């Protein structure tokens, strides 16, 4: 049984499968991806292209019962559609089931579609992934694994070319992939490391998706038309007319990728005036000026991803642009200015590449891996890997669990602080001095009068098939507990071994020289007070002196750091002031 690739997009969706050595995409009757739109008319459901086309027709009064991009509502309890309460899971399930039926009924398909690899935006939260999995189950499909959309696109690009050659060409090099689609702009900065593709930095936003461009174009053209024709804001438009104009603006945006101008015409638009129609000729250069603020905002996200990871544009060996917005001439031009034409790849299959990549991942049985260690910060700024980089992420119905037994080194404030973090650099072997990103902190109550290492703690961690890390901390004496979920992790793909490969290069991602950005200055951090083993050096000197003064006998040569800590917090023996008090002149 084949596992299919499913790109469930905000604007359009598509199923693909690999047969032989070729990706087969199940497009709709117009040979395009299927719109993620559902229209409810009583008990009847109208989906896909038919639902979207209704936005371009007048007199139907269907604006209130059409749901575009239902994926955006995942995570909410319910949404009201023309007064009827509906759950986002059910609405998504309706769209997913329609896309599945279209593919199942295709002349190019003879298989049941029951198992899929599903692509998701990099910014999709864990609870949204859970809801999406539920929607697929209702539709009769099991999600084998999730994959970020840019990562799937890159894998699809590699597999559409000479795979071993692409791996060798970009091995150890920096690749920027972004999917600028109708709903979101998703960015992944990654590196090919022998038999892995690992993510270094992710970013995603729904503020500059293609749908936002369409609405911006419509509002600006409507404003210009009112000014040109001296129509005040009191002049209303016919019901449903703005929806039809929005549809035409989207079409014009697409057409202007290959044409210099388009005419936008909507009859019966303005109500109560002699000339009711909306008629405007939009030029490509004018379009670029209308959407320039959105373009600037999107490219600032690209610049920020590189900056936050500590890289410059000159260090990017390949920039892969996918999604419908990538065909906009203004985006192409700016990419060429930033990276140079020879380093920019805008595939002809931008509309299908993500789905094809998911299908290749399914066909090659490629597993998702954790790109960076998940670590627990211990006392004295040491780090204990909780889940190591390179760990296979759980497939459907799988979990990766473990329990750590810990000690509290300094319970004086009555709280044990367990800080989870991830290095900025991928790989298992990371120096203690390298910067980390804080993922979350869990705290549990402990006995403030206890001595160091008397308070015992337990930390349970669990990685599940929705790519969520769950951490559960307990204090065994105080019986307190705390819990957190971490949804934003970086991943990688474990590439299949090539039969043509003859080199013996180390396949771990520890041997790569990955640069990291400098940590922000002036930040305040939690001082962890937990340890894996009993080690008196981990106890603050001023606290250790309270119950074990013999430790500081000069003949025992106590560590200089603890001696300093003990003396720093001890009042001056002459004036009684604190050691850091400027008034102390002794």
QUIBELWO-V447341 format. One record per pair of residues at least 24 apart in sequence whose ideal C-beta (glycine too) atoms are under 8 Angstrom apart, sorted by the first residue. I is the first residue (numbers start at 1). GAP is how many residues later the second one is. Records with the same first field share a line. If there is no record, write none. Layout:
BEGIN
I: GAP  GAP
END
This chain:
BEGIN
1: 110  111  113  114
2: 109  360  361
3: 112  113  114  141  359  360
4: 99  109  111  112  113  355  358
5: 111  112  114  147  350  351  352  353  354  355  356  357
6: 90  93  110  111  112  113  135  349  352
7: 26  111  112  142  145  347  348  351
8: 28  63  84  87  88  91  110  111  112  124
9: 24  27  62  172  173  174  345
10: 26  59  61  62  111  171  172  173  174  196  199  201
11: 24  25  57  58  170  171  172  198  199  200  313
12: 24  169  170  312  339
13: 82  83  86
14: 85  337  338  340  341
15: 84  85  87  88  98  101  340
16: 336  339  340  342  343
17: 92  94  342  345  346
18: 341  342  344  345
23: 133  137  329  333  336  337
24: 84  85  335
25: 327  330  331
26: 76  77  80  82  83
27: 325
28: 74
32: 319
33: 318  319  322
34: 64  65  68
36: 32  33  34  35  59
37: 29  30  31  32  58
38: 28  29  32  53  56  57  60
39: 26  27  28
40: 25  27  41  42  44  46
41: 24
45: 49
47: 47  48  51
48: 47  50  51  54
52: 195
55: 188  189  191  192
56: 188  191  192
57: 187
58: 180  182  183  186  209  210
59: 181
60: 180
61: 178  179
62: 178
63: 176  177  180
67: 24
68: 143
69: 113  114  142
70: 24  25
71: 61  112
72: 111  134
74: 54  57  58  61
75: 50  52  53  56
88: 43
89: 42  45  46  49
90: 45  48
92: 39  40  43
93: 42  43  45  46
96: 39  40  43  45
97: 41  42  43
100: 39  40  41
113: 28
114: 26  27  28
115: 26  27  29  247
116: 25  26  27  28  242  246
117: 26  27  28  29  30  241  242  244  245
118: 25  27  28  29  240
119: 27  28  29  30  33  235  236  238  239
120: 26  27  28  29
121: 27  28  58  62  63  65  83
122: 26  27  28  64  65  66  80  81  82
123: 61  63  79  80  81  82  83
124: 80
125: 362
126: 340  341  342  359  361
127: 360
129: 337  338  339
130: 336  338
133: 332  333
142: 254
143: 253  322
144: 218  251  252
145: 222  223  248  250  251  320
146: 222  320  321
147: 210  211  214  221  344  346
148: 38  40  51  54  343
149: 30  37  173  205
150: 27  28  29  36  37  38  40  170  172
151: 26  37  39  46  48  206  340  341  342
152: 202  203  205  206  209
153: 24  26  167  169  200  201  204
154: 34  36  43  166  203
155: 42  202  205  206  211  338
156: 193  197  198  199  200  201  202  203  204
157: 163  188  190  196  200
159: 197  198  201  205
160: 187  189  193  196
163: 335
164: 334  336  337
167: 25  27  328  331
170: 147  148
171: 334
172: 340
173: 144  145
174: 26  137  141  142  143
175: 141  142  143  144  145
176: 126  129  130  140  142  143  144
177: 142  143  145
178: 124  141  142  143  144  145
179: 143  144  175
180: 28  29  30  118  141  142  143  144  145  146  151
181: 28  29  141  142  143  144
182: 27  28  29  141  142  143
183: 26  27  28
184: 25
185: 24  113  116  138  140
187: 114  115  118
189: 116  117  120  122
190: 302
191: 235  321  323
193: 233  314  316  318  319
194: 311  312  313
195: 299  300  301  302  312
196: 173  194  296  297  298  299  311  313
197: 295  296  298
198: 171  173  228  292  293  294  311
199: 172  227  291  292  293
200: 109  171  226  290  314
201: 104  107  108  289
202: 103  286  288
203: 98  101  102
205: 96
207: 90
208: 86  87  89  90  93
209: 116
210: 40  43  113  114  115
212: 82
213: 40  78  81  112
214: 32  35  36  39
215: 31
216: 74  75  78
217: 32  35  36  65  70  73  74
218: 24  27  28  31
220: 70
221: 24  28  43  59  61  69
222: 56
224: 56
225: 53  55
229: 46
231: 39  42
235: 35  36  37  38
236: 34  35  36
237: 32  33  34
238: 30  31  32  33  38
241: 25  27  28  37
244: 25
245: 24  33
252: 30  35
253: 34  75
254: 70  73
256: 26  28  31  72  73
257: 70  71  72
259: 25
260: 24
284: 45
288: 41  42
291: 39
292: 38
295: 35  36  39
299: 35  39
302: 36
307: 210
308: 209
309: 115  206  207  208
310: 114  205  206  207  208
311: 204
313: 25  26
316: 27
317: 26
318: 25  27
319: 24  25  26
320: 25  26  27
321: 24  25  29
322: 24  25  28  31  32
323: 27
324: 26  27
326: 24
361: 132
364: 132
365: 131
366: 127  128  129  130
367: 25  26  28  126  127
368: 24  25  99  123  124  125  126
369: 24  122  123  124  125
370: 93  119  120  121  122
371: 55  118  119  120  121  138
372: 50  51  52  53  54  55  117  118
373: 49  50  54  55  57
374: 46  47  48  65  87  95  112  115
375: 45  46  47  48  61
376: 28  42  43  44  45  83  152  154
377: 42  43  44  59  151
378: 150  152  153  154  160
379: 30  31  148  149  150  151  152  159  160
380: 157  158
381: 51
382: 50
383: 38  47  49  53
384: 148
385: 43
386: 34  73  75
387: 74  76  82
388: 40
389: 37  38  39  120
390: 37  38  118  119
391: 72
392: 102
393: 70  72  74  98
394: 69  70  71
395: 70
396: 69
397: 68
398: 66  67
399: 63  64  65  66
400: 62  63
401: 59  60  61  62
402: 58  59
403: 55  56  57  58
404: 54  55  57  128
405: 51  52  53  127
406: 50  51  52  53  124  125  126
407: 45  46  48  49  50  123  124  125  126  127
408: 38  42  44  45  46  47  48  49  67  121  122  123
409: 43  44  120  121  122  129  130  131
410: 42  119  129  130  133
411: 35  36  37  38  39  41  43  44  118
412: 36  131
413: 35
414: 31  32  33  34
415: 28  29  30  31
416: 27  28  29  30  39  41  57  59  113  114
417: 24  26  109  110  111  112  113
418: 24  25  26  39  41  53  55  110  112
419: 106  107  109
420: 49  51  64  66
422: 67  68
423: 93
424: 92  93
425: 89  91
426: 64  66  83  86  88
427: 81  82  83  85  87
428: 80  81  82
429: 81
434: 82
435: 81  82  83  84
438: 87
439: 30  47  49
440: 31  44  46
441: 43  85
442: 29  30  31  40  41  42
443: 30  39
444: 29  30  31  34  36  37  38
445: 30  33  35
446: 29  31  32  34
447: 30  31
450: 27
451: 96
452: 84  86  87  91  92
453: 78  81  86
457: 73
467: 24
537: 25
540: 25
541: 24  25  26
542: 24  26  27  28
545: 25
END
